[in-house]
Amino acid sequence: MVHLLLKQFLKFEIEIKRRIMYKKAKDLGFTHPAVVDCSQELDVLLNKYLKQAS
């Protein structure tokens, strides 16, 4: 049960972070440091999600 809730929470966090990253990229450009930081944070969330999937 906890495993399923964690996966759902991570999916929610991933979607929010992705939307934030897209907005920043649109406003600042893809290579702006804030966009790169956001992308790295998204990578961490995706890696956590993939660990839960296995």
mmCIF file as Biopython writes it, N, C-alpha, C and O atoms, coordinates in Angstrom:
data_model
#
loop_
_atom_site.group_PDB
_atom_site.id
_atom_site.type_symbol
_atom_site.label_atom_id
_atom_site.label_alt_id
_atom_site.label_comp_id
_atom_site.label_asym_id
_atom_site.label_entity_id
_atom_site.label_seq_id
_atom_site.pdbx_PDB_ins_code
_atom_site.Cartn_x
_atom_site.Cartn_y
_atom_site.Cartn_z
_atom_site.occupancy
_atom_site.B_iso_or_equiv
_atom_site.auth_seq_id
_atom_site.auth_asym_id
_atom_site.pdbx_PDB_model_num
ATOM 1   N N  . MET A ? 1  ? 0.821  -1.201 0.000   1.0 0.0 1  A 1 
ATOM 2   C CA . MET A ? 1  ? 0.000  0.000  0.000   1.0 0.0 1  A 1 
ATOM 3   C C  . MET A ? 1  ? 0.866  1.267  0.000   1.0 0.0 1  A 1 
ATOM 4   O O  . MET A ? 1  ? 0.642  2.192  -0.781  1.0 0.0 1  A 1 
ATOM 5   N N  . VAL A ? 2  ? 1.855  1.282  0.891   1.0 0.0 2  A 1 
ATOM 6   C CA . VAL A ? 2  ? 2.747  2.439  0.977   1.0 0.0 2  A 1 
ATOM 7   C C  . VAL A ? 2  ? 3.506  2.599  -0.334  1.0 0.0 2  A 1 
ATOM 8   O O  . VAL A ? 2  ? 3.716  3.715  -0.808  1.0 0.0 2  A 1 
ATOM 9   N N  . HIS A ? 3  ? 3.912  1.480  -0.912  1.0 0.0 3  A 1 
ATOM 10  C CA . HIS A ? 3  ? 4.638  1.484  -2.184  1.0 0.0 3  A 1 
ATOM 11  C C  . HIS A ? 3  ? 3.791  2.157  -3.275  1.0 0.0 3  A 1 
ATOM 12  O O  . HIS A ? 3  ? 4.296  2.980  -4.037  1.0 0.0 3  A 1 
ATOM 13  N N  . LEU A ? 4  ? 2.546  1.814  -3.340  1.0 0.0 4  A 1 
ATOM 14  C CA . LEU A ? 4  ? 1.646  2.387  -4.343  1.0 0.0 4  A 1 
ATOM 15  C C  . LEU A ? 4  ? 1.444  3.888  -4.115  1.0 0.0 4  A 1 
ATOM 16  O O  . LEU A ? 4  ? 1.445  4.665  -5.070  1.0 0.0 4  A 1 
ATOM 17  N N  . LEU A ? 5  ? 1.276  4.289  -2.877  1.0 0.0 5  A 1 
ATOM 18  C CA . LEU A ? 5  ? 1.105  5.709  -2.562  1.0 0.0 5  A 1 
ATOM 19  C C  . LEU A ? 5  ? 2.356  6.509  -2.904  1.0 0.0 5  A 1 
ATOM 20  O O  . LEU A ? 5  ? 2.264  7.631  -3.402  1.0 0.0 5  A 1 
ATOM 21  N N  . LEU A ? 6  ? 3.523  5.929  -2.636  1.0 0.0 6  A 1 
ATOM 22  C CA . LEU A ? 6  ? 4.770  6.611  -2.967  1.0 0.0 6  A 1 
ATOM 23  C C  . LEU A ? 6  ? 4.892  6.803  -4.473  1.0 0.0 6  A 1 
ATOM 24  O O  . LEU A ? 6  ? 5.293  7.874  -4.930  1.0 0.0 6  A 1 
ATOM 25  N N  . LYS A ? 7  ? 4.551  5.782  -5.246  1.0 0.0 7  A 1 
ATOM 26  C CA . LYS A ? 7  ? 4.601  5.895  -6.702  1.0 0.0 7  A 1 
ATOM 27  C C  . LYS A ? 7  ? 3.647  6.983  -7.203  1.0 0.0 7  A 1 
ATOM 28  O O  . LYS A ? 7  ? 4.008  7.769  -8.079  1.0 0.0 7  A 1 
ATOM 29  N N  . GLN A ? 8  ? 2.448  7.029  -6.659  1.0 0.0 8  A 1 
ATOM 30  C CA . GLN A ? 8  ? 1.478  8.041  -7.067  1.0 0.0 8  A 1 
ATOM 31  C C  . GLN A ? 8  ? 1.967  9.440  -6.707  1.0 0.0 8  A 1 
ATOM 32  O O  . GLN A ? 8  ? 1.812  10.376 -7.491  1.0 0.0 8  A 1 
ATOM 33  N N  . PHE A ? 9  ? 2.552  9.581  -5.530  1.0 0.0 9  A 1 
ATOM 34  C CA . PHE A ? 9  ? 3.078  10.863 -5.104  1.0 0.0 9  A 1 
ATOM 35  C C  . PHE A ? 9  ? 4.225  11.299 -6.014  1.0 0.0 9  A 1 
ATOM 36  O O  . PHE A ? 9  ? 4.301  12.464 -6.405  1.0 0.0 9  A 1 
ATOM 37  N N  . LEU A ? 10 ? 5.114  10.370 -6.351  1.0 0.0 10 A 1 
ATOM 38  C CA . LEU A ? 10 ? 6.229  10.690 -7.242  1.0 0.0 10 A 1 
ATOM 39  C C  . LEU A ? 10 ? 5.727  11.092 -8.629  1.0 0.0 10 A 1 
ATOM 40  O O  . LEU A ? 10 ? 6.258  12.025 -9.232  1.0 0.0 10 A 1 
ATOM 41  N N  . LYS A ? 11 ? 4.714  10.397 -9.139  1.0 0.0 11 A 1 
ATOM 42  C CA . LYS A ? 11 ? 4.148  10.759 -10.444 1.0 0.0 11 A 1 
ATOM 43  C C  . LYS A ? 11 ? 3.601  12.187 -10.412 1.0 0.0 11 A 1 
ATOM 44  O O  . LYS A ? 11 ? 3.775  12.946 -11.365 1.0 0.0 11 A 1 
ATOM 45  N N  . PHE A ? 12 ? 2.947  12.541 -9.321  1.0 0.0 12 A 1 
ATOM 46  C CA . PHE A ? 12 ? 2.410  13.886 -9.161  1.0 0.0 12 A 1 
ATOM 47  C C  . PHE A ? 12 ? 3.546  14.909 -9.134  1.0 0.0 12 A 1 
ATOM 48  O O  . PHE A ? 12 ? 3.483  15.927 -9.823  1.0 0.0 12 A 1 
ATOM 49  N N  . GLU A ? 13 ? 4.581  14.640 -8.343  1.0 0.0 13 A 1 
ATOM 50  C CA . GLU A ? 13 ? 5.730  15.540 -8.262  1.0 0.0 13 A 1 
ATOM 51  C C  . GLU A ? 13 ? 6.422  15.692 -9.615  1.0 0.0 13 A 1 
ATOM 52  O O  . GLU A ? 13 ? 6.837  16.789 -9.989  1.0 0.0 13 A 1 
ATOM 53  N N  . ILE A ? 14 ? 6.543  14.593 -10.339 1.0 0.0 14 A 1 
ATOM 54  C CA . ILE A ? 14 ? 7.175  14.618 -11.666 1.0 0.0 14 A 1 
ATOM 55  C C  . ILE A ? 14 ? 6.386  15.515 -12.607 1.0 0.0 14 A 1 
ATOM 56  O O  . ILE A ? 14 ? 6.971  16.329 -13.323 1.0 0.0 14 A 1 
ATOM 57  N N  . GLU A ? 15 ? 5.085  15.378 -12.614 1.0 0.0 15 A 1 
ATOM 58  C CA . GLU A ? 15 ? 4.254  16.192 -13.507 1.0 0.0 15 A 1 
ATOM 59  C C  . GLU A ? 15 ? 4.353  17.678 -13.166 1.0 0.0 15 A 1 
ATOM 60  O O  . GLU A ? 15 ? 4.439  18.513 -14.067 1.0 0.0 15 A 1 
ATOM 61  N N  . ILE A ? 16 ? 4.343  18.012 -11.888 1.0 0.0 16 A 1 
ATOM 62  C CA . ILE A ? 16 ? 4.467  19.406 -11.459 1.0 0.0 16 A 1 
ATOM 63  C C  . ILE A ? 16 ? 5.828  19.960 -11.872 1.0 0.0 16 A 1 
ATOM 64  O O  . ILE A ? 16 ? 5.910  21.054 -12.429 1.0 0.0 16 A 1 
ATOM 65  N N  . LYS A ? 17 ? 6.895  19.209 -11.600 1.0 0.0 17 A 1 
ATOM 66  C CA . LYS A ? 17 ? 8.246  19.662 -11.932 1.0 0.0 17 A 1 
ATOM 67  C C  . LYS A ? 17 ? 8.408  19.831 -13.444 1.0 0.0 17 A 1 
ATOM 68  O O  . LYS A ? 17 ? 9.058  20.771 -13.903 1.0 0.0 17 A 1 
ATOM 69  N N  . ARG A ? 18 ? 7.821  18.929 -14.205 1.0 0.0 18 A 1 
ATOM 70  C CA . ARG A ? 18 ? 7.898  19.012 -15.669 1.0 0.0 18 A 1 
ATOM 71  C C  . ARG A ? 18 ? 7.224  20.292 -16.174 1.0 0.0 18 A 1 
ATOM 72  O O  . ARG A ? 18 ? 7.757  20.983 -17.042 1.0 0.0 18 A 1 
ATOM 73  N N  . ARG A ? 19 ? 6.061  20.594 -15.628 1.0 0.0 19 A 1 
ATOM 74  C CA . ARG A ? 19 ? 5.353  21.812 -16.042 1.0 0.0 19 A 1 
ATOM 75  C C  . ARG A ? 19 ? 6.139  23.066 -15.676 1.0 0.0 19 A 1 
ATOM 76  O O  . ARG A ? 19 ? 6.197  24.018 -16.454 1.0 0.0 19 A 1 
ATOM 77  N N  . ILE A ? 20 ? 6.738  23.062 -14.499 1.0 0.0 20 A 1 
ATOM 78  C CA . ILE A ? 20 ? 7.557  24.201 -14.081 1.0 0.0 20 A 1 
ATOM 79  C C  . ILE A ? 20 ? 8.742  24.367 -15.026 1.0 0.0 20 A 1 
ATOM 80  O O  . ILE A ? 20 ? 9.073  25.481 -15.432 1.0 0.0 20 A 1 
ATOM 81  N N  . MET A ? 21 ? 9.378  23.248 -15.371 1.0 0.0 21 A 1 
ATOM 82  C CA . MET A ? 21 ? 10.535 23.296 -16.259 1.0 0.0 21 A 1 
ATOM 83  C C  . MET A ? 21 ? 10.147 23.835 -17.637 1.0 0.0 21 A 1 
ATOM 84  O O  . MET A ? 21 ? 10.857 24.672 -18.195 1.0 0.0 21 A 1 
ATOM 85  N N  . TYR A ? 22 ? 9.034  23.364 -18.186 1.0 0.0 22 A 1 
ATOM 86  C CA . TYR A ? 22 ? 8.588  23.844 -19.494 1.0 0.0 22 A 1 
ATOM 87  C C  . TYR A ? 22 ? 8.312  25.338 -19.476 1.0 0.0 22 A 1 
ATOM 88  O O  . TYR A ? 22 ? 8.657  26.050 -20.420 1.0 0.0 22 A 1 
ATOM 89  N N  . LYS A ? 23 ? 7.687  25.816 -18.397 1.0 0.0 23 A 1 
ATOM 90  C CA . LYS A ? 23 ? 7.381  27.245 -18.274 1.0 0.0 23 A 1 
ATOM 91  C C  . LYS A ? 23 ? 8.663  28.063 -18.215 1.0 0.0 23 A 1 
ATOM 92  O O  . LYS A ? 23 ? 8.787  29.088 -18.884 1.0 0.0 23 A 1 
ATOM 93  N N  . LYS A ? 24 ? 9.618  27.600 -17.406 1.0 0.0 24 A 1 
ATOM 94  C CA . LYS A ? 24 ? 10.891 28.310 -17.310 1.0 0.0 24 A 1 
ATOM 95  C C  . LYS A ? 24 ? 11.623 28.300 -18.647 1.0 0.0 24 A 1 
ATOM 96  O O  . LYS A ? 24 ? 12.197 29.312 -19.047 1.0 0.0 24 A 1 
ATOM 97  N N  . ALA A ? 25 ? 11.606 27.170 -19.335 1.0 0.0 25 A 1 
ATOM 98  C CA . ALA A ? 25 ? 12.290 27.078 -20.632 1.0 0.0 25 A 1 
ATOM 99  C C  . ALA A ? 25 ? 11.654 28.027 -21.640 1.0 0.0 25 A 1 
ATOM 100 O O  . ALA A ? 25 ? 12.355 28.651 -22.436 1.0 0.0 25 A 1 
ATOM 101 N N  . LYS A ? 26 ? 10.349 28.135 -21.610 1.0 0.0 26 A 1 
ATOM 102 C CA . LYS A ? 26 ? 9.653  29.041 -22.523 1.0 0.0 26 A 1 
ATOM 103 C C  . LYS A ? 26 ? 10.016 30.497 -22.235 1.0 0.0 26 A 1 
ATOM 104 O O  . LYS A ? 26 ? 10.214 31.293 -23.153 1.0 0.0 26 A 1 
ATOM 105 N N  . ASP A ? 27 ? 10.099 30.829 -20.948 1.0 0.0 27 A 1 
ATOM 106 C CA . ASP A ? 27 ? 10.374 32.211 -20.548 1.0 0.0 27 A 1 
ATOM 107 C C  . ASP A ? 27 ? 11.857 32.579 -20.626 1.0 0.0 27 A 1 
ATOM 108 O O  . ASP A ? 27 ? 12.201 33.705 -20.984 1.0 0.0 27 A 1 
ATOM 109 N N  . LEU A ? 28 ? 12.733 31.631 -20.291 1.0 0.0 28 A 1 
ATOM 110 C CA . LEU A ? 28 ? 14.154 31.953 -20.133 1.0 0.0 28 A 1 
ATOM 111 C C  . LEU A ? 28 ? 15.058 31.345 -21.199 1.0 0.0 28 A 1 
ATOM 112 O O  . LEU A ? 28 ? 16.184 31.803 -21.395 1.0 0.0 28 A 1 
ATOM 113 N N  . GLY A ? 29 ? 14.573 30.323 -21.882 1.0 0.0 29 A 1 
ATOM 114 C CA . GLY A ? 29 ? 15.410 29.599 -22.841 1.0 0.0 29 A 1 
ATOM 115 C C  . GLY A ? 29 ? 15.909 28.295 -22.234 1.0 0.0 29 A 1 
ATOM 116 O O  . GLY A ? 29 ? 16.064 28.172 -21.019 1.0 0.0 29 A 1 
ATOM 117 N N  . PHE A ? 30 ? 16.152 27.339 -23.097 1.0 0.0 30 A 1 
ATOM 118 C CA . PHE A ? 30 ? 16.480 25.995 -22.636 1.0 0.0 30 A 1 
ATOM 119 C C  . PHE A ? 30 ? 17.813 25.885 -21.906 1.0 0.0 30 A 1 
ATOM 120 O O  . PHE A ? 30 ? 17.995 24.975 -21.097 1.0 0.0 30 A 1 
ATOM 121 N N  . THR A ? 31 ? 18.735 26.782 -22.173 1.0 0.0 31 A 1 
ATOM 122 C CA . THR A ? 31 ? 20.057 26.665 -21.570 1.0 0.0 31 A 1 
ATOM 123 C C  . THR A ? 31 ? 20.251 27.535 -20.328 1.0 0.0 31 A 1 
ATOM 124 O O  . THR A ? 31 ? 21.344 27.572 -19.762 1.0 0.0 31 A 1 
ATOM 125 N N  . HIS A ? 32 ? 19.214 28.224 -19.909 1.0 0.0 32 A 1 
ATOM 126 C CA . HIS A ? 32 ? 19.309 29.060 -18.708 1.0 0.0 32 A 1 
ATOM 127 C C  . HIS A ? 32 ? 19.593 28.174 -17.490 1.0 0.0 32 A 1 
ATOM 128 O O  . HIS A ? 32 ? 19.028 27.086 -17.375 1.0 0.0 32 A 1 
ATOM 129 N N  . PRO A ? 33 ? 20.464 28.630 -16.579 1.0 0.0 33 A 1 
ATOM 130 C CA . PRO A ? 33 ? 20.797 27.819 -15.400 1.0 0.0 33 A 1 
ATOM 131 C C  . PRO A ? 33 ? 19.584 27.372 -14.579 1.0 0.0 33 A 1 
ATOM 132 O O  . PRO A ? 33 ? 19.589 26.267 -14.038 1.0 0.0 33 A 1 
ATOM 133 N N  . ALA A ? 34 ? 18.562 28.197 -14.477 1.0 0.0 34 A 1 
ATOM 134 C CA . ALA A ? 34 ? 17.367 27.815 -13.718 1.0 0.0 34 A 1 
ATOM 135 C C  . ALA A ? 34 ? 16.647 26.645 -14.377 1.0 0.0 34 A 1 
ATOM 136 O O  . ALA A ? 34 ? 16.081 25.792 -13.693 1.0 0.0 34 A 1 
ATOM 137 N N  . VAL A ? 35 ? 16.670 26.605 -15.699 1.0 0.0 35 A 1 
ATOM 138 C CA . VAL A ? 35 ? 16.033 25.508 -16.430 1.0 0.0 35 A 1 
ATOM 139 C C  . VAL A ? 35 ? 16.862 24.232 -16.279 1.0 0.0 35 A 1 
ATOM 140 O O  . VAL A ? 35 ? 16.316 23.142 -16.106 1.0 0.0 35 A 1 
ATOM 141 N N  . VAL A ? 36 ? 18.162 24.377 -16.345 1.0 0.0 36 A 1 
ATOM 142 C CA . VAL A ? 36 ? 19.051 23.224 -16.176 1.0 0.0 36 A 1 
ATOM 143 C C  . VAL A ? 36 ? 18.896 22.636 -14.770 1.0 0.0 36 A 1 
ATOM 144 O O  . VAL A ? 36 ? 18.834 21.417 -14.611 1.0 0.0 36 A 1 
ATOM 145 N N  . ASP A ? 37 ? 18.835 23.497 -13.759 1.0 0.0 37 A 1 
ATOM 146 C CA . ASP A ? 37 ? 18.627 23.031 -12.381 1.0 0.0 37 A 1 
ATOM 147 C C  . ASP A ? 37 ? 17.311 22.276 -12.250 1.0 0.0 37 A 1 
ATOM 148 O O  . ASP A ? 37 ? 17.248 21.217 -11.625 1.0 0.0 37 A 1 
ATOM 149 N N  . CYS A ? 38 ? 16.280 22.826 -12.839 1.0 0.0 38 A 1 
ATOM 150 C CA . CYS A ? 38 ? 14.962 22.201 -12.784 1.0 0.0 38 A 1 
ATOM 151 C C  . CYS A ? 38 ? 14.996 20.846 -13.487 1.0 0.0 38 A 1 
ATOM 152 O O  . CYS A ? 38 ? 14.394 19.884 -13.010 1.0 0.0 38 A 1 
ATOM 153 N N  . SER A ? 39 ? 15.688 20.768 -14.603 1.0 0.0 39 A 1 
ATOM 154 C CA . SER A ? 39 ? 15.818 19.520 -15.340 1.0 0.0 39 A 1 
ATOM 155 C C  . SER A ? 39 ? 16.540 18.466 -14.503 1.0 0.0 39 A 1 
ATOM 156 O O  . SER A ? 39 ? 16.172 17.291 -14.530 1.0 0.0 39 A 1 
ATOM 157 N N  . GLN A ? 40 ? 17.552 18.874 -13.773 1.0 0.0 40 A 1 
ATOM 158 C CA . GLN A ? 40 ? 18.284 17.946 -12.922 1.0 0.0 40 A 1 
ATOM 159 C C  . GLN A ? 40 ? 17.412 17.459 -11.767 1.0 0.0 40 A 1 
ATOM 160 O O  . GLN A ? 40 ? 17.480 16.292 -11.382 1.0 0.0 40 A 1 
ATOM 161 N N  . GLU A ? 41 ? 16.606 18.343 -11.225 1.0 0.0 41 A 1 
ATOM 162 C CA . GLU A ? 41 ? 15.668 17.946 -10.170 1.0 0.0 41 A 1 
ATOM 163 C C  . GLU A ? 41 ? 14.650 16.948 -10.715 1.0 0.0 41 A 1 
ATOM 164 O O  . GLU A ? 41 ? 14.284 15.989 -10.035 1.0 0.0 41 A 1 
ATOM 165 N N  . LEU A ? 42 ? 14.203 17.178 -11.926 1.0 0.0 42 A 1 
ATOM 166 C CA . LEU A ? 42 ? 13.276 16.247 -12.570 1.0 0.0 42 A 1 
ATOM 167 C C  . LEU A ? 42 ? 13.940 14.887 -12.767 1.0 0.0 42 A 1 
ATOM 168 O O  . LEU A ? 42 ? 13.307 13.851 -12.560 1.0 0.0 42 A 1 
ATOM 169 N N  . ASP A ? 43 ? 15.200 14.885 -13.164 1.0 0.0 43 A 1 
ATOM 170 C CA . ASP A ? 43 ? 15.943 13.628 -13.327 1.0 0.0 43 A 1 
ATOM 171 C C  . ASP A ? 43 ? 15.979 12.832 -12.024 1.0 0.0 43 A 1 
ATOM 172 O O  . ASP A ? 43 ? 15.812 11.612 -12.030 1.0 0.0 43 A 1 
ATOM 173 N N  . VAL A ? 44 ? 16.194 13.520 -10.920 1.0 0.0 44 A 1 
ATOM 174 C CA . VAL A ? 44 ? 16.231 12.848 -9.618  1.0 0.0 44 A 1 
ATOM 175 C C  . VAL A ? 44 ? 14.876 12.206 -9.319  1.0 0.0 44 A 1 
ATOM 176 O O  . VAL A ? 44 ? 14.812 11.058 -8.878  1.0 0.0 44 A 1 
ATOM 177 N N  . LEU A ? 45 ? 13.808 12.942 -9.558  1.0 0.0 45 A 1 
ATOM 178 C CA . LEU A ? 45 ? 12.468 12.404 -9.325  1.0 0.0 45 A 1 
ATOM 179 C C  . LEU A ? 45 ? 12.187 11.197 -10.225 1.0 0.0 45 A 1 
ATOM 180 O O  . LEU A ? 45 ? 11.620 10.199 -9.778  1.0 0.0 45 A 1 
ATOM 181 N N  . LEU A ? 46 ? 12.581 11.295 -11.475 1.0 0.0 46 A 1 
ATOM 182 C CA . LEU A ? 46 ? 12.370 10.177 -12.404 1.0 0.0 46 A 1 
ATOM 183 C C  . LEU A ? 46 ? 13.158 8.945  -11.973 1.0 0.0 46 A 1 
ATOM 184 O O  . LEU A ? 46 ? 12.658 7.824  -12.068 1.0 0.0 46 A 1 
ATOM 185 N N  . ASN A ? 47 ? 14.375 9.143  -11.507 1.0 0.0 47 A 1 
ATOM 186 C CA . ASN A ? 47 ? 15.178 8.015  -11.026 1.0 0.0 47 A 1 
ATOM 187 C C  . ASN A ? 47 ? 14.540 7.372  -9.803  1.0 0.0 47 A 1 
ATOM 188 O O  . ASN A ? 47 ? 14.525 6.146  -9.690  1.0 0.0 47 A 1 
ATOM 189 N N  . LYS A ? 48 ? 14.015 8.176  -8.888  1.0 0.0 48 A 1 
ATOM 190 C CA . LYS A ? 48 ? 13.317 7.632  -7.718  1.0 0.0 48 A 1 
ATOM 191 C C  . LYS A ? 48 ? 12.108 6.819  -8.155  1.0 0.0 48 A 1 
ATOM 192 O O  . LYS A ? 48 ? 11.848 5.738  -7.628  1.0 0.0 48 A 1 
ATOM 193 N N  . TYR A ? 49 ? 11.366 7.358  -9.135  1.0 0.0 49 A 1 
ATOM 194 C CA . TYR A ? 49 ? 10.175 6.648  -9.620  1.0 0.0 49 A 1 
ATOM 195 C C  . TYR A ? 49 ? 10.569 5.299  -10.245 1.0 0.0 49 A 1 
ATOM 196 O O  . TYR A ? 49 ? 9.928  4.278  -9.998  1.0 0.0 49 A 1 
ATOM 197 N N  . LEU A ? 50 ? 11.618 5.316  -11.043 1.0 0.0 50 A 1 
ATOM 198 C CA . LEU A ? 50 ? 12.049 4.075  -11.696 1.0 0.0 50 A 1 
ATOM 199 C C  . LEU A ? 50 ? 12.526 3.043  -10.671 1.0 0.0 50 A 1 
ATOM 200 O O  . LEU A ? 50 ? 12.324 1.844  -10.865 1.0 0.0 50 A 1 
ATOM 201 N N  . LYS A ? 51 ? 13.143 3.486  -9.603  1.0 0.0 51 A 1 
ATOM 202 C CA . LYS A ? 51 ? 13.548 2.548  -8.538  1.0 0.0 51 A 1 
ATOM 203 C C  . LYS A ? 51 ? 12.324 1.902  -7.902  1.0 0.0 51 A 1 
ATOM 204 O O  . LYS A ? 51 ? 12.352 0.722  -7.554  1.0 0.0 51 A 1 
ATOM 205 N N  . GLN A ? 52 ? 11.252 2.671  -7.748  1.0 0.0 52 A 1 
ATOM 206 C CA . GLN A ? 52 ? 10.017 2.133  -7.165  1.0 0.0 52 A 1 
ATOM 207 C C  . GLN A ? 52 ? 9.335  1.142  -8.102  1.0 0.0 52 A 1 
ATOM 208 O O  . GLN A ? 52 ? 8.645  0.227  -7.652  1.0 0.0 52 A 1 
ATOM 209 N N  . ALA A ? 53 ? 9.530  1.326  -9.398  1.0 0.0 53 A 1 
ATOM 210 C CA . ALA A ? 53 ? 8.877  0.467  -10.386 1.0 0.0 53 A 1 
ATOM 211 C C  . ALA A ? 53 ? 9.513  -0.917 -10.439 1.0 0.0 53 A 1 
ATOM 212 O O  . ALA A ? 53 ? 8.875  -1.876 -10.873 1.0 0.0 53 A 1 
ATOM 213 N N  . SER A ? 54 ? 10.767 -1.028 -10.000 1.0 0.0 54 A 1 
ATOM 214 C CA . SER A ? 54 ? 11.443 -2.332 -10.086 1.0 0.0 54 A 1 
ATOM 215 C C  . SER A ? 54 ? 11.270 -3.154 -8.829  1.0 0.0 54 A 1 
ATOM 216 O O  . SER A ? 54 ? 11.779 -4.272 -8.748  1.0 0.0 54 A 1 
#
